[in-house]
Amino acid sequence: MSVKKLLTKSTSLKGEIKVPGDKSISHRAVMFGSISNGMTKVTNFLPGEDCLSTISCFRSLGVEIEQSGSEVTIHGKGLDGLRRSDHTLYVGNSGTTIRLLMGILSGLSFDTRLEGDESIAKRPMTRVTIPLSEMGAKITGKNNGEFTPLTVSGKNLKGITYELPVASAQVKSAILLAGLQAEGVTTVIEPVKTRDHTERMIRQFGGSVEQHSDKVIVSGGQELTGTNIEVPGDISSAAFFLTAGAITPGSEIVLKNVGLNPTRTGIIDVLREMGADLSIENDDQSSAEPAGDIRIKYSQLKGTTVAGELIPRLIDEIPVIALLATQAEGQTVIKDAAELKVKETNRIDTVVNELTKLGAKIEATEDGMIIEGKTNLKGGNVSTYGDHRIGMMLSVAALISSEEVYLEDSEAIAVSYPAFYEDLNSLK
């Protein structure tokens, strides 16, 4: 049932919070634990709906997984231990689950049917099915395998060299997961470097992978071994509080133990470029995934351009960067971000439409948006359209809106941040 939430203006935000575990790393920890030999223990796992969909799928494939809040134990039996599910695997709203899972299923000796919710049914899958088919997998589905439901028929795979037409960590990861099972060597060439959690995790589980500036190489026939994974806080979730701190007068917020993987920290670069008062403390670069505390204070911001190689490092943060831009003096231009059209919603149109309702001066372009600041935001009726990141962005906008904001479908936020409002209220 749709939930309409009343949101009101806030005075300064002050305090410390610990954002939930990184969504991308939580997904991958369950997947790698499930295809490895031996036990894997995951701490600070994100128990959001998307990551729980990943657990559900691997349980259906015969993996024993215990989960209590943010603690997960996976009893892996290797790739050979996965078993055919007697029902369709349901991935919910999770693009990461379905795309990476296709890479794993492509090398197994049974058929698996996959489907998700209405949003997943609209998201293009050929970007994954084409390279996996080149490796030897057979994948069928709606509109020649472009949309779900899809059936993956696992085969003996052969390594390929594949140049990604679009920079996508999900596609790269699906190919690498298939490559671990393929005969020979698999090389993925990237137009722009994308988040490298999969490559780091291959090493954490005892595998080997070569990383170069423009390509990633894995050899087939590798066996992985269970390990312990501590998931850092999700910088994509932290981005909403970084924005809230930067635009709400009198604020000072500390976000504890946030992941600082350089392939993900574009939001920090943009905030600094806009003049935000941001500092990093307790910076730990020694772990498999670097992390630290981020302090943000209310700041006078200026417009900037967000484009090019920066985009893959902040693709999920663009909705909240658009909000930042409404509070920055001058013009902000976001471009090279056409990938936003095939997220949970068309995030270009959705961001522009919903922020316009609140008084923002923002227009859509073919591959991004142009925002004029600084603008006083007002109240109004807005919607998440079932997109968690749109919901959190609009909730932050309400903090500085002159009138009440009513947010439709606020329950979508639980996909990645079930305790979002609880954490936000703790800072008021």
KARAQUI-V124944 format. One record per residue. N is the residue number from 1. PHI is phi in radians with two decimals (NA if undefined). NEAR is the number of other C-alpha atoms within 8 Angstrom. Layout:
n=N phi=PHI near=NEAR
n=N phi=PHI near=NEAR
//
This chain:
n=1 phi=NA near=2
n=2 phi=-1.17 near=7
n=3 phi=-2.02 near=8
n=4 phi=-1.74 near=9
n=5 phi=-1.94 near=8
n=6 phi=-1.49 near=8
n=7 phi=-2.13 near=11
n=8 phi=-2.23 near=10
n=9 phi=-1.08 near=11
n=10 phi=-2.14 near=9
n=11 phi=-1.41 near=9
n=12 phi=-1.02 near=10
n=13 phi=-1.83 near=14
n=14 phi=-2.46 near=9
n=15 phi=2.35 near=9
n=16 phi=-2.07 near=9
n=17 phi=-2.44 near=9
n=18 phi=-2.01 near=9
n=19 phi=-1.24 near=11
n=20 phi=-1.09 near=11
n=21 phi=-1.03 near=13
n=22 phi=-1.06 near=15
n=23 phi=-1.15 near=10
n=24 phi=-1.08 near=8
n=25 phi=-1.27 near=10
n=26 phi=-1.07 near=13
n=27 phi=-0.93 near=12
n=28 phi=-1.19 near=11
n=29 phi=-1.07 near=11
n=30 phi=-1.17 near=11
n=31 phi=-1.12 near=11
n=32 phi=-1.19 near=12
n=33 phi=-1.07 near=15
n=34 phi=-1.27 near=14
n=35 phi=-1.76 near=13
n=36 phi=-1.74 near=15
n=37 phi=-1.65 near=13
n=38 phi=1.74 near=11
n=39 phi=-1.50 near=11
n=40 phi=-2.15 near=13
n=41 phi=-1.96 near=11
n=42 phi=-2.02 near=14
n=43 phi=-1.96 near=10
n=44 phi=1.05 near=12
n=45 phi=-1.07 near=15
n=46 phi=-1.51 near=12
n=47 phi=-1.49 near=9
n=48 phi=-1.43 near=11
n=49 phi=-1.05 near=10
n=50 phi=-1.06 near=13
n=51 phi=-1.23 near=14
n=52 phi=-1.19 near=9
n=53 phi=-1.10 near=13
n=54 phi=-1.12 near=13
n=55 phi=-1.03 near=10
n=56 phi=-1.03 near=8
n=57 phi=-1.11 near=11
n=58 phi=-1.30 near=11
n=59 phi=-1.08 near=10
n=60 phi=-1.14 near=10
n=61 phi=-1.58 near=10
n=62 phi=1.69 near=11
n=63 phi=-1.57 near=14
n=64 phi=-1.48 near=8
n=65 phi=-2.30 near=10
n=66 phi=-1.84 near=7
n=67 phi=-2.38 near=8
n=68 phi=-2.34 near=6
n=69 phi=1.06 near=7
n=70 phi=-1.69 near=11
n=71 phi=-1.92 near=11
n=72 phi=-2.32 near=13
n=73 phi=-2.11 near=11
n=74 phi=-2.06 near=14
n=75 phi=-1.75 near=13
n=76 phi=-1.40 near=16
n=77 phi=-2.16 near=13
n=78 phi=1.37 near=13
n=79 phi=-1.03 near=9
n=80 phi=-1.19 near=7
n=81 phi=-1.46 near=10
n=82 phi=-1.26 near=11
n=83 phi=-2.15 near=7
n=84 phi=-1.03 near=9
n=85 phi=-1.39 near=10
n=86 phi=-1.54 near=5
n=87 phi=-2.56 near=5
n=88 phi=-1.10 near=9
n=89 phi=-1.42 near=11
n=90 phi=-1.81 near=9
n=91 phi=-1.70 near=16
n=92 phi=1.09 near=11
n=93 phi=-1.75 near=11
n=94 phi=-1.70 near=12
n=95 phi=-1.16 near=8
n=96 phi=-1.08 near=9
n=97 phi=-1.02 near=13
n=98 phi=-1.22 near=10
n=99 phi=-1.27 near=13
n=100 phi=-1.24 near=13
n=101 phi=-1.08 near=10
n=102 phi=-1.06 near=11
n=103 phi=-1.11 near=15
n=104 phi=-1.20 near=11
n=105 phi=-1.19 near=12
n=106 phi=-1.08 near=15
n=107 phi=-1.77 near=14
n=108 phi=-1.68 near=12
n=109 phi=-1.66 near=7
n=110 phi=-2.53 near=7
n=111 phi=-1.63 near=9
n=112 phi=-2.41 near=12
n=113 phi=-1.75 near=11
n=114 phi=-2.20 near=14
n=115 phi=-2.67 near=14
n=116 phi=-2.47 near=14
n=117 phi=-1.43 near=9
n=118 phi=-1.08 near=6
n=119 phi=-1.17 near=10
n=120 phi=-1.06 near=14
n=121 phi=-1.10 near=11
n=122 phi=-1.76 near=8
n=123 phi=-1.60 near=10
n=124 phi=-1.24 near=8
n=125 phi=-1.94 near=11
n=126 phi=-1.11 near=9
n=127 phi=-1.07 near=8
n=128 phi=-1.70 near=12
n=129 phi=-1.17 near=11
n=130 phi=-1.11 near=8
n=131 phi=-1.15 near=10
n=132 phi=-1.16 near=13
n=133 phi=-1.16 near=10
n=134 phi=-1.07 near=8
n=135 phi=-1.38 near=11
n=136 phi=2.13 near=10
n=137 phi=-1.25 near=15
n=138 phi=-2.00 near=10
n=139 phi=-2.24 near=11
n=140 phi=-2.13 near=9
n=141 phi=3.07 near=12
n=142 phi=-1.11 near=10
n=143 phi=0.98 near=6
n=144 phi=1.03 near=7
n=145 phi=1.43 near=13
n=146 phi=-1.39 near=11
n=147 phi=-2.30 near=15
n=148 phi=-1.28 near=14
n=149 phi=-1.26 near=11
n=150 phi=-2.14 near=13
n=151 phi=-2.10 near=11
n=152 phi=-1.78 near=15
n=153 phi=-1.84 near=14
n=154 phi=-1.15 near=13
n=155 phi=-2.43 near=11
n=156 phi=-1.26 near=10
n=157 phi=-1.70 near=14
n=158 phi=-2.10 near=11
n=159 phi=-1.10 near=14
n=160 phi=-2.36 near=9
n=161 phi=-1.86 near=8
n=162 phi=-2.29 near=9
n=163 phi=-1.69 near=8
n=164 phi=-1.15 near=12
n=165 phi=-1.26 near=5
n=166 phi=-2.28 near=6
n=167 phi=-1.14 near=11
n=168 phi=-2.66 near=9
n=169 phi=-1.16 near=9
n=170 phi=-1.15 near=9
n=171 phi=-1.16 near=12
n=172 phi=-0.95 near=10
n=173 phi=-1.16 near=11
n=174 phi=-1.06 near=15
n=175 phi=-1.16 near=14
n=176 phi=-1.13 near=13
n=177 phi=-1.15 near=11
n=178 phi=-1.22 near=15
n=179 phi=-1.09 near=16
n=180 phi=-1.09 near=11
n=181 phi=-1.81 near=11
n=182 phi=-1.51 near=17
n=183 phi=-1.36 near=12
n=184 phi=1.60 near=8
n=185 phi=-1.92 near=13
n=186 phi=-2.03 near=16
n=187 phi=-2.14 near=12
n=188 phi=-1.95 near=14
n=189 phi=-1.77 near=11
n=190 phi=-1.84 near=12
n=191 phi=-1.19 near=10
n=192 phi=-2.50 near=8
n=193 phi=-1.11 near=11
n=194 phi=-1.95 near=11
n=195 phi=-0.90 near=9
n=196 phi=-1.99 near=8
n=197 phi=-1.08 near=9
n=198 phi=-1.13 near=8
n=199 phi=-1.09 near=9
n=200 phi=-1.11 near=10
n=201 phi=-1.29 near=12
n=202 phi=-0.95 near=13
n=203 phi=-1.17 near=10
n=204 phi=-1.06 near=9
n=205 phi=-1.62 near=12
n=206 phi=1.55 near=9
n=207 phi=-1.58 near=10
n=208 phi=-2.20 near=8
n=209 phi=-2.66 near=11
n=210 phi=-1.76 near=7
n=211 phi=-2.06 near=8
n=212 phi=-2.13 near=6
n=213 phi=-1.07 near=5
n=214 phi=-2.19 near=9
n=215 phi=-2.70 near=10
n=216 phi=-2.27 near=11
n=217 phi=-2.26 near=12
n=218 phi=-2.24 near=13
n=219 phi=-1.75 near=15
n=220 phi=-1.38 near=13
n=221 phi=1.35 near=8
n=222 phi=-1.42 near=8
n=223 phi=-1.95 near=9
n=224 phi=-1.83 near=13
n=225 phi=-2.15 near=9
n=226 phi=-0.97 near=12
n=227 phi=-2.67 near=11
n=228 phi=-1.79 near=7
n=229 phi=-2.14 near=9
n=230 phi=-1.80 near=8
n=231 phi=-1.51 near=12
n=232 phi=-1.28 near=12
n=233 phi=-1.11 near=16
n=234 phi=-1.44 near=13
n=235 phi=-1.14 near=12
n=236 phi=-1.19 near=9
n=237 phi=-1.30 near=11
n=238 phi=-1.07 near=12
n=239 phi=-0.98 near=11
n=240 phi=-1.21 near=12
n=241 phi=-1.38 near=11
n=242 phi=-1.07 near=10
n=243 phi=-1.17 near=12
n=244 phi=-1.03 near=11
n=245 phi=-1.15 near=15
n=246 phi=-1.30 near=14
n=247 phi=-1.91 near=11
n=248 phi=-1.67 near=14
n=249 phi=-0.93 near=10
n=250 phi=1.41 near=9
n=251 phi=-1.52 near=13
n=252 phi=-2.64 near=13
n=253 phi=-2.22 near=16
n=254 phi=-2.02 near=11
n=255 phi=-1.85 near=13
n=256 phi=-1.55 near=12
n=257 phi=0.88 near=10
n=258 phi=-1.65 near=16
n=259 phi=-1.07 near=13
n=260 phi=-2.14 near=11
n=261 phi=-0.97 near=9
n=262 phi=-1.06 near=7
n=263 phi=-1.39 near=11
n=264 phi=-2.14 near=12
n=265 phi=-1.67 near=12
n=266 phi=-1.02 near=12
n=267 phi=-1.07 near=12
n=268 phi=-1.16 near=7
n=269 phi=-1.06 near=8
n=270 phi=-1.17 near=10
n=271 phi=-1.03 near=10
n=272 phi=-1.15 near=10
n=273 phi=-1.08 near=8
n=274 phi=-1.44 near=11
n=275 phi=1.67 near=10
n=276 phi=-1.19 near=14
n=277 phi=-1.52 near=10
n=278 phi=-2.24 near=10
n=279 phi=-2.43 near=7
n=280 phi=-1.95 near=9
n=281 phi=-2.17 near=8
n=282 phi=0.91 near=6
n=283 phi=-1.25 near=9
n=284 phi=-1.94 near=8
n=285 phi=-1.71 near=7
n=286 phi=-1.49 near=6
n=287 phi=-1.40 near=7
n=288 phi=-1.01 near=7
n=289 phi=-2.13 near=11
n=290 phi=-1.08 near=12
n=291 phi=-2.67 near=15
n=292 phi=-3.03 near=14
n=293 phi=-1.69 near=13
n=294 phi=-2.05 near=12
n=295 phi=-1.87 near=12
n=296 phi=-2.28 near=15
n=297 phi=-2.16 near=13
n=298 phi=-0.95 near=14
n=299 phi=-2.49 near=10
n=300 phi=-1.47 near=7
n=301 phi=-1.82 near=10
n=302 phi=-2.23 near=10
n=303 phi=-1.14 near=12
n=304 phi=-2.68 near=10
n=305 phi=-1.99 near=8
n=306 phi=-2.05 near=11
n=307 phi=-2.85 near=10
n=308 phi=1.12 near=7
n=309 phi=-1.17 near=8
n=310 phi=-1.23 near=9
n=311 phi=-1.01 near=12
n=312 phi=-1.09 near=14
n=313 phi=-1.47 near=14
n=314 phi=-2.63 near=12
n=315 phi=-0.97 near=9
n=316 phi=-1.36 near=7
n=317 phi=-1.67 near=10
n=318 phi=-1.06 near=8
n=319 phi=-0.96 near=12
n=320 phi=-1.39 near=11
n=321 phi=-1.14 near=10
n=322 phi=-1.07 near=10
n=323 phi=-1.13 near=11
n=324 phi=-0.90 near=10
n=325 phi=-1.12 near=15
n=326 phi=-1.16 near=13
n=327 phi=-1.86 near=12
n=328 phi=-1.85 near=14
n=329 phi=-1.22 near=10
n=330 phi=1.64 near=9
n=331 phi=-1.71 near=12
n=332 phi=-2.04 near=13
n=333 phi=-2.03 near=11
n=334 phi=-1.98 near=12
n=335 phi=-2.50 near=13
n=336 phi=1.13 near=9
n=337 phi=-2.11 near=11
n=338 phi=-1.05 near=9
n=339 phi=-1.00 near=7
n=340 phi=-1.08 near=11
n=341 phi=-1.23 near=10
n=342 phi=-2.06 near=10
n=343 phi=-1.56 near=9
n=344 phi=-0.93 near=11
n=345 phi=-2.29 near=12
n=346 phi=-1.30 near=10
n=347 phi=-1.23 near=13
n=348 phi=-1.15 near=12
n=349 phi=-1.12 near=9
n=350 phi=-1.15 near=10
n=351 phi=-1.06 near=11
n=352 phi=-1.09 near=12
n=353 phi=-1.11 near=8
n=354 phi=-1.32 near=11
n=355 phi=-1.22 near=12
n=356 phi=-1.06 near=10
n=357 phi=-1.03 near=10
n=358 phi=-1.62 near=11
n=359 phi=1.75 near=10
n=360 phi=-1.23 near=13
n=361 phi=-1.76 near=10
n=362 phi=-2.52 near=11
n=363 phi=-2.32 near=8
n=364 phi=-1.44 near=10
n=365 phi=-2.12 near=8
n=366 phi=-1.08 near=6
n=367 phi=-2.27 near=11
n=368 phi=2.94 near=13
n=369 phi=-2.79 near=14
n=370 phi=-2.15 near=12
n=371 phi=-2.15 near=14
n=372 phi=-1.82 near=14
n=373 phi=-2.23 near=14
n=374 phi=-1.60 near=10
n=375 phi=-2.15 near=10
n=376 phi=-1.43 near=9
n=377 phi=-1.49 near=11
n=378 phi=-2.02 near=10
n=379 phi=-1.50 near=12
n=380 phi=2.71 near=10
n=381 phi=-1.75 near=9
n=382 phi=-2.31 near=11
n=383 phi=-2.46 near=11
n=384 phi=-1.35 near=15
n=385 phi=0.94 near=8
n=386 phi=1.34 near=11
n=387 phi=-1.89 near=11
n=388 phi=-1.02 near=12
n=389 phi=-1.27 near=10
n=390 phi=-1.12 near=13
n=391 phi=-1.07 near=15
n=392 phi=-1.20 near=11
n=393 phi=-1.07 near=12
n=394 phi=-1.19 near=13
n=395 phi=-1.16 near=10
n=396 phi=-1.25 near=12
n=397 phi=-1.03 near=10
n=398 phi=-1.10 near=13
n=399 phi=-1.08 near=13
n=400 phi=-2.05 near=11
n=401 phi=-1.43 near=15
n=402 phi=-1.26 near=9
n=403 phi=-2.27 near=9
n=404 phi=-1.15 near=13
n=405 phi=-2.03 near=13
n=406 phi=-1.89 near=12
n=407 phi=-1.84 near=16
n=408 phi=-1.43 near=13
n=409 phi=1.06 near=13
n=410 phi=-1.15 near=14
n=411 phi=-1.13 near=8
n=412 phi=-1.06 near=11
n=413 phi=-1.08 near=14
n=414 phi=-1.10 near=12
n=415 phi=-0.95 near=11
n=416 phi=-2.15 near=12
n=417 phi=-2.62 near=10
n=418 phi=-1.01 near=9
n=419 phi=-1.76 near=7
n=420 phi=-0.99 near=10
n=421 phi=-1.21 near=6
n=422 phi=-1.06 near=7
n=423 phi=-1.16 near=9
n=424 phi=-1.10 near=9
n=425 phi=-1.14 near=7
n=426 phi=-1.19 near=7
n=427 phi=-1.63 near=10
n=428 phi=-1.42 near=9
//
